[in-house]
Amino acid sequence: MNPIIISSTITCPKCGFQKEEIMPEDSCWFFYECKNCKTVLKPKSGDYCVYCSYGSEKCPPKQQKKDCC
């Protein structure tokens, strides 16, 4: 089994700002406020969390092939 990656870089679709964040290993983030333009990001259709939609890595539950929160 591959190790779980807990660091992901979120890219804001509005302003392009990138921020590395540490993901929780047992839950998902449904909202994320861009640190630059203050836009509140929500998951894209079909995704359950902002990391799956805008992150460089999928959330830990998805990496483990589990249901996301």
ZANUVEX-831914 format. One record per residue (C-alpha): residue in one letter; chain; x, y, z. Coordinates in steps of 0.05 Angstrom, whole numbers, plus 32768, in hexadecimal, padded with zeros to 4 digits. Layout:
N
R   residuo   cadena   east   north     up
R         A        A      X       Y      Z
...
//
This chain:
69
R   residuo   cadena   east   north     up
R         M        A   8000    8000   8000
R         N        A   801A    8045   7FEE
R         P        A   8025    8078   8025
R         I        A   7FEF    80AC   802E
R         I        A   8002    80F2   8016
R         I        A   7FE8    8125   8047
R         S        A   8002    8164   8026
R         S        A   7FDD    8183   7FEB
R         T        A   7FE4    81C5   7FC6
R         I        A   7FA0    81E5   7FBA
R         T        A   7F9B    8213   7F7D
R         C        A   7F65    8247   7F7C
R         P        A   7F3F    8244   7F39
R         K        A   7F2E    828F   7F3E
R         C        A   7F73    82AF   7F4B
R         G        A   7FA4    8275   7F42
R         F        A   7FC1    827D   7F88
R         Q        A   7FE0    823D   7FA3
R         K        A   7FE7    8228   7FEC
R         E        A   8002    81E8   8008
R         E        A   7FD5    81CB   803E
R         I        A   7FD8    818E   806B
R         M        A   7F9A    8164   8060
R         P        A   7F74    8142   8099
R         E        A   7F7D    80F7   8093
R         D        A   7F37    80E4   80A9
R         S        A   7F0A    811A   808D
R         C        A   7EFD    8146   8051
R         W        A   7EF9    8191   8048
R         F        A   7EBA    81A8   8026
R         F        A   7ECD    81F2   8025
R         Y        A   7F0F    8216   801F
R         E        A   7F1C    8261   801E
R         C        A   7F53    8278   7FF0
R         K        A   7F88    829C   8019
R         N        A   7F92    82CF   7FE1
R         C        A   7F4F    82E3   7FC3
R         K        A   7F21    82C7   7FFA
R         T        A   7EF7    829F   7FC9
R         V        A   7ED5    8265   7FEC
R         L        A   7EE3    8225   7FC5
R         K        A   7EB2    81EC   7FC4
R         P        A   7EBC    81A7   7FA5
R         K        A   7EAF    81A0   7F5B
R         S        A   7E74    8175   7F45
R         G        A   7E85    812C   7F52
R         D        A   7EBA    813C   7F87
R         Y        A   7EAF    813A   7FD1
R         C        A   7EE5    8169   7FEA
R         V        A   7F0F    81A5   7FD4
R         Y        A   7F4F    817C   7FD3
R         C        A   7F32    814C   7FA0
R         S        A   7F1C    8188   7F75
R         Y        A   7F55    81BB   7F7D
R         G        A   7F8E    8197   7FA0
R         S        A   7FCD    8179   7F84
R         E        A   7FBC    8139   7FAA
R         K        A   7F7A    8117   7FB7
R         C        A   7F62    8115   8000
R         P        A   7F7C    80DB   802B
R         P        A   7F3A    80B5   802B
R         K        A   7F3A    80B5   7FDE
R         Q        A   7F84    80A1   7FDD
R         Q        A   7F71    8065   8007
R         K        A   7F38    8055   7FD6
R         K        A   7F05    8063   800C
R         D        A   7EC6    808E   8008
R         C        A   7ED4    80D6   8014
R         C        A   7EAC    80F3   804D
//
